[in-house]
Amino acid sequence: MDGRLQIFAGNSHPRLAADIMRELEAPLGRALVGAWKNGETRVKLDENVRGSDVFVIQSICNPVDHHLMELLLIIDALRRASAARITAVIPYYAYAKQEKKTSGREPISAKLVANLIVTAGAHRVLTLDLHAPAIEGFFDIPVDHLRATPLLARHVKRQLMMGDEVVGRMVAVSPDAGGVARTEDFRERVGAALAIISKHHPAPDATETLEMVGDVEGQVAIIVDDMISTGGTLVEAANLLRERGAAEIHAAATHAIFAAEALDLIAASPLGRVLVTDTLPVPGDSPPAKVEVITVAPLLAEAIMRIHKDISVSGLFT
């Protein structure tokens, strides 16, 4: 490998790609990523990538299948053009909630997507807050799994915590048992107490709250999650916290999917501020009411440089 760093991007999140390149102080690689008249995806690289260390930035967001196909075709084009190493930079990894069978005769879609990425020719994956950490094991190539918790925690400390009084009144809330480790990390970083909500899903994209462990009466509650999809989990948790006497209710999540009527549900809920990152494009020209967006561009840019220079990525989270 001759050491050249080249970065390309699909069409899923051009703003984030531009922000990452601004951090790296480098131009994005020239490529045609569009469609033929028959609707098929078209990719043509306009750069010589032979022997280069290449990164492809593409969130697999709505329309999910189209953006996944763009990613696969860009990777295939790079492989056939003799790139020395190809790293798929996937800020949001779709199909991550389908990481296991919940009933008979279902696919394990997250594994299939991993197979497709590897078969296309990727040598490495860089992603952020996988819904199920076990997905790392679906790949037979290295996976650098970044966490947004430090970013979210720093922002909460800076924006929401006004002196020792609020610090002592803050509770980090996990909306389900599976998110306890993430919430515990957040809790330690902001110096808050911990509460856990027990829930189950009676049907896909449906949530039924069961019970909560922890005291939130008179407290400032921060619901910590990896993603906000339909908003059902978040709103159910907020309603329960209000019933239990929380003085303020906010949320911090990595991936702002905002599917279906999620934004309307959030607007009508007891939630105050909803803090998310820009791993996916947020609808509209500016964040909706109650939603505040922080960028992961510096984090991804630093990770890209560390991978390129063969420096430890885990050092980002010490």
C-alpha positions in Angstrom: 0.0 0.0 0.0 1.5 3.4 -1.0 -0.1 5.2 1.9 -2.5 7.4 0.0 -5.7 8.2 1.9 -8.8 8.5 -0.3 -12.4 8.9 0.9 -15.6 8.5 -1.1 -19.2 8.8 -0.1 -22.6 7.6 -1.2 -25.7 9.8 -1.3 -27.2 8.8 2.1 -25.8 11.7 4.2 -23.8 14.3 2.2 -23.7 16.8 5.1 -22.0 14.4 7.4 -19.5 13.4 4.7 -18.7 17.1 4.1 -18.3 17.7 7.8 -15.9 14.8 8.1 -13.8 16.0 5.2 -13.8 19.5 6.7 -12.3 17.9 9.9 -9.7 16.1 7.8 -9.0 19.1 5.7 -9.1 17.0 2.5 -11.4 16.8 -0.6 -13.9 14.0 -1.0 -13.0 11.6 -3.8 -14.7 12.2 -7.1 -17.2 9.6 -8.1 -20.5 9.3 -9.9 -23.1 7.7 -7.7 -26.5 7.9 -9.3 -29.0 5.8 -11.2 -29.5 4.6 -14.7 -32.8 5.4 -16.5 -34.1 1.9 -15.7 -33.8 2.7 -11.9 -30.7 0.6 -11.3 -27.9 2.2 -9.2 -24.9 3.5 -11.1 -21.4 4.0 -9.7 -18.3 5.2 -11.5 -15.1 6.3 -9.8 -13.4 9.3 -11.2 -10.1 8.8 -9.2 -7.2 6.4 -9.5 -7.4 4.3 -6.3 -4.8 1.6 -7.1 -2.8 0.9 -4.0 -4.7 3.4 -1.9 -6.2 3.1 1.6 -9.8 4.0 0.9 -12.7 4.8 3.1 -16.4 4.8 2.0 -18.8 6.9 4.1 -22.4 5.7 3.9 -25.1 5.6 6.6 -27.6 2.9 5.7 -30.7 5.1 6.2 -34.0 5.6 4.5 -34.4 4.5 1.7 -32.4 1.7 3.4 -32.1 -0.8 0.6 -31.1 1.8 -2.0 -28.4 3.2 0.2 -27.1 -0.3 1.1 -26.9 -1.0 -2.6 -24.9 2.2 -3.2 -22.5 1.1 -0.5 -22.0 -2.4 -2.0 -21.5 -1.1 -5.5 -18.9 1.5 -4.4 -17.0 -1.1 -2.5 -17.1 -3.5 -5.5 -15.9 -0.7 -7.8 -13.0 0.0 -5.4 -12.0 -3.6 -5.2 -12.0 -4.0 -9.0 -9.9 -0.8 -9.3 -7.2 -2.4 -7.1 -7.6 -0.4 -3.9 -5.2 -1.8 -1.3 -7.6 -1.6 1.6 -11.3 -0.6 1.8 -13.0 0.5 5.0 -16.7 0.9 5.1 -17.6 3.8 7.3 -21.2 3.1 8.4 -22.4 5.6 11.0 -25.8 3.9 11.2 -25.9 0.2 10.5 -29.5 -0.7 9.3 -31.1 -4.1 10.0 -29.3 -4.2 13.4 -32.6 -4.9 15.2 -32.9 -8.1 13.2 -29.9 -9.7 14.7 -31.7 -12.9 15.8 -34.8 -14.9 15.0 -37.8 -14.0 17.2 -40.0 -16.6 15.7 -39.9 -19.4 13.2 -39.2 -18.9 9.5 -37.5 -15.4 9.9 -34.2 -14.2 8.4 -31.3 -12.9 10.5 -31.0 -9.8 8.4 -28.1 -8.2 10.2 -26.0 -11.2 9.4 -27.0 -11.1 5.8 -26.0 -7.4 5.5 -22.6 -8.2 7.1 -22.1 -11.0 4.5 -23.0 -8.7 1.6 -20.5 -6.1 2.8 -17.7 -8.6 3.2 -18.5 -10.3 -0.2 -18.5 -6.9 -1.9 -14.9 -6.5 -0.9 -14.6 -4.5 2.3 -11.5 -5.2 4.4 -12.7 -3.3 7.5 -15.8 -1.7 9.0 -16.1 1.4 11.1 -19.4 1.9 12.7 -21.1 3.6 15.7 -23.3 2.2 18.4 -24.6 -1.1 16.9 -28.0 -1.9 18.4 -26.7 -5.4 19.3 -22.9 -5.5 20.0 -22.9 -9.2 18.9 -23.2 -8.0 15.3 -19.5 -7.3 15.4 -19.1 -11.1 15.4 -21.2 -11.4 12.2 -18.2 -10.0 10.3 -15.1 -12.0 9.4 -13.1 -8.8 9.0 -12.1 -6.2 11.7 -14.8 -4.0 13.1 -14.1 -0.7 14.9 -17.2 -0.1 17.0 -17.3 3.5 18.2 -19.5 4.8 21.1 -21.3 8.1 21.2 -21.8 7.9 24.9 -18.8 10.1 25.7 -20.1 12.8 23.3 -23.6 12.7 24.7 -22.4 12.8 28.3 -20.1 15.8 27.7 -22.9 17.7 26.1 -25.4 16.9 28.9 -22.9 18.0 31.5 -22.2 21.2 29.6 -25.9 22.1 28.8 -28.1 20.6 31.4 -26.1 20.5 34.6 -26.1 23.9 36.3 -24.0 23.4 39.4 -23.8 20.8 42.2 -27.6 21.0 42.9 -28.5 19.5 39.5 -25.6 17.1 39.5 -27.0 15.5 42.7 -30.6 15.4 41.2 -29.8 13.7 37.9 -30.8 10.1 37.2 -29.7 8.2 34.0 -32.5 5.9 32.9 -32.2 2.8 30.8 -35.4 2.2 28.9 -34.8 -1.6 28.8 -32.6 -4.2 30.4 -30.5 -4.5 27.2 -29.3 -0.9 27.5 -28.1 -1.0 31.1 -24.4 -1.2 30.2 -24.7 1.9 27.9 -26.7 3.8 30.6 -24.2 2.8 33.3 -21.3 4.2 31.2 -23.3 7.5 30.7 -24.2 7.6 34.4 -20.5 7.3 35.4 -19.5 10.0 33.1 -22.0 12.6 34.4 -22.1 11.4 38.0 -25.8 10.6 38.1 -27.8 7.8 39.8 -29.3 4.9 37.8 -32.8 3.7 37.1 -33.9 0.8 34.9 -37.2 0.3 33.1 -38.4 -3.2 32.3 -40.4 -3.7 29.1 -41.2 -6.2 26.5 -42.4 -6.0 22.8 -45.7 -7.7 22.3 -45.4 -7.1 18.6 -42.8 -5.6 16.2 -42.3 -1.8 16.8 -44.7 -2.0 19.8 -43.7 -1.5 23.4 -45.4 -2.3 26.6 -43.8 -1.0 29.8 -43.7 -3.3 32.8 -41.9 -1.8 35.8 -39.1 0.5 36.9 -36.3 0.0 39.4 -34.9 3.2 40.9 -36.1 6.5 42.5 -36.8 9.4 40.2 -39.1 11.5 42.3 -38.1 15.2 42.1 -35.1 14.2 39.9 -33.8 15.3 36.5 -34.2 12.1 34.4 -32.2 11.5 31.3 -33.4 8.5 29.2 -30.3 7.0 27.5 -30.8 4.8 24.3 -29.0 3.9 21.2 -31.7 4.9 18.8 -35.1 6.6 18.5 -37.2 4.7 15.9 -41.0 5.1 16.2 -40.6 6.9 19.5 -42.8 4.4 21.3 -40.2 3.2 23.8 -39.1 6.7 24.5 -42.5 8.1 25.1 -43.6 5.2 27.2 -40.5 5.7 29.4 -41.2 9.4 29.7 -44.8 8.8 30.7 -43.7 6.4 33.4 -41.1 8.8 34.7 -43.7 11.6 34.9 -46.0 9.2 36.8 -43.2 8.5 39.2 -42.6 12.1 39.9 -39.6 13.1 37.8 -39.2 16.9 37.8 -37.6 17.1 34.3 -37.4 14.4 31.6 -34.9 14.5 28.8 -33.4 12.0 26.4 -30.0 11.2 24.8 -29.7 8.8 21.9 -27.3 8.1 19.1 -29.4 7.4 16.1 -32.3 9.7 15.2 -34.3 7.5 12.9 -37.6 9.2 13.7 -39.8 6.7 11.7 -43.5 7.1 11.2 -45.1 9.6 13.6 -42.1 9.7 16.0 -41.6 13.4 16.0 -45.3 14.1 16.7 -45.3 11.6 19.6 -42.2 13.3 21.0 -43.7 16.8 20.6 -46.8 15.7 22.6 -44.9 13.9 25.3 -43.6 15.1 28.7 -40.0 15.1 27.2 -38.1 18.4 27.4 -34.9 18.1 25.4 -34.1 15.2 23.1 -30.3 15.1 22.3 -29.3 13.0 19.3 -26.3 12.8 16.9 -26.1 13.3 13.2 -25.4 9.6 12.2 -28.5 10.0 10.1 -29.8 13.1 8.4 -32.5 14.8 10.6 -35.7 15.7 8.7 -36.0 19.3 7.6 -33.5 22.1 7.2 -33.2 22.5 11.0 -33.9 20.2 14.0 -37.5 19.8 14.9 -38.9 21.1 18.2 -37.3 19.6 21.3 -34.6 18.0 19.2 -30.9 19.0 19.5 -28.3 17.5 17.3 -24.6 17.2 18.0 -22.2 16.0 15.3 -20.1 12.9 15.2 -17.9 14.2 12.4 -14.8 14.9 14.6 -15.1 11.5 16.2 -15.3 9.7 12.8 -12.6 11.8 11.3 -10.2 11.0 14.2 -11.1 7.3 13.9 -10.4 7.4 10.1 -7.0 8.9 10.7 -6.1 6.4 13.4 -7.1 3.5 11.2 -5.1 4.9 8.3 -2.0 5.4 10.5 -2.5 2.1 12.3 -3.0 3.7 15.7 -5.3 2.3 18.3 -9.0 3.3 18.0 -9.9 2.2 21.5 -7.7 5.1 22.7 -10.6 7.4 21.7 -12.6 6.2 24.7 -10.1 6.3 27.6 
